[in-house]
Amino acid sequence: MKLRSFIVDDDVASRNMLAQIIQDEELGVVIGEAESGIGAMPLILNLSPDIVLIDLLMPEIDGIETVERLRNEGFTGQFIMISQVESK
C-alpha cells in the first residue's frame, strides 16, 4: 500500500519539487496540494492523507498553527515540517 501524501507550501516550485521527489523515489502518491494552510485544511480533512508535508512559513497562518488546527479538528495523520527547500 502506497503512502498518500499532501503538500502544503506557498511556493509552487517547492510543491513541484517535493511531488517529483515522491514520485521519483517511489515514496507513495501525492493526493493533493495547497498553497496555504487555510486552503489546505478542508482538503486534508476530506482526503485524510497519511502524511502532510507542510511549510513552516506561509502567509495568513503558518505551518505550526495549521497543524494545531488540523489536530483540533481530529486529523490523525503524520506531519513533516519543511522550510526553504531548494534542492534534493
Secondary structure as GFF3:
##gff-version 3
##sequence-region A 1 88
A	DSSP	beta_strand	4	8	.	.	.	ID=ss1
A	DSSP	alpha_helix	12	24	.	.	.	ID=ss2
A	DSSP	beta_strand	29	34	.	.	.	ID=ss3
A	DSSP	alpha_helix	37	47	.	.	.	ID=ss4
A	DSSP	beta_strand	51	55	.	.	.	ID=ss5
A	DSSP	alpha_helix	63	72	.	.	.	ID=ss6
A	DSSP	beta_strand	78	82	.	.	.	ID=ss7
###
